[in-house]
């Protein structure tokens, strides 16, 4: 990196990872300048809090780390430094108390993101962090200085160390547009292709279903699927019929496997148990009772407990001949196949998979090929379902990288 008169750390990206990195490096005595392409920081963080900020999750640490799939070994090292309890304590230090809901998800007591962000930014400014808005990073110049586009024209900024926390490519209108991929690849950094995570999946719905039932919840249901190793899985939860297919927390939780199956095979089959309260034999007996003058939809409501949205799925996907056969119908209601054709585009996703490969970073999240450059947050090659897991790992990686940058500058 380029030596300045007084050693400084330039952090690029003002999301949770970048802000936590600023806090960690400031606490170690480093002078920090934070740059962001937008007019304010934390935009995606504020959006995440629009319906109630899910900061983290209260489940046991061993189960918690499993949510990170193939990257759980690496991310466990981050969580060892800053886990869910540490995150709650950190929020408490900003005057924000938290609580765990019935699902285990942890929220601020007022359910809002803005008060926490305001208190955090005040503390960072008091600590001496300099904020520079409307600075879009374009890469490095030949001599290593940072190259920015600003409303006043292009600007070159020297720095002794750089920490990149530029997010993924989801919600580009909030700043995470993946534009950083090109300058990093030009610098020889290995990037796993960016893909949608925590996203919906497309099905070939009829116009009738998509127009009348888009937005309708399916709850409770149990999803059954077979992974690429041939192992069968089941998970209970909720999902939502969308205009294009299906989405919701249950789908997000298993989305990585579904996405990879589609990439390998062209589609993925997800089977839904629409009636988890009955075994298949009991359900068949209930459906075998005389229907009388009841319509099939009313009969399914009375005997199987199906609501209108579930009934619509039945009429959409089950042949009329099966509707007259209680045993065959019960089997379909307990294992209704949905053939998923594609994930939704990355710009619509909640988060992004892929990014800077962790193999190219040391344990302090510094790029092995470019000493003095650190990376944190969603731009790294990992993913997690919603439920507080995304935010927790972003905070933790920011802490690790911020401390790492301060240690490197100290050396």
Secondary structure, 3 states (H helix, E strand, C coil): CCCCCCCEEEEECCCHHHHHHHHHHHHCCCEEEEECCCCCCCHHHHHHCCCCCEEEECCCHHHHHHCCHHHHHHHHHHHHHCCHHHHHHHHHHCCCCEEECCCCEEEECCCCCHHHHHHHHHHHHHHCCEEECCCEEEEECCCCCEEEEECCEEEEECCCEEEECCCCCCCHHHCCCCCHHHHHHHCCCCEEEEEEECCCEECCCCHHHHHHHCCCEEEEEEEEEECCCCCEEEEEEEEEECCCEEECHHHHHCHHHHHHHHHHHCCEEEEEECCCCCCHHHHHHHHHCCCCCCCHHHHHHHHHCCCHHHHHHHHHHCCHHHHCCHHHHHHHHHCEEEEECEECCHHHCCEEEEEECHHHECCCCEECCCCCEEECHHHECCCCCCCCHHHHHHHHHHHHHHHHHHHHHHC
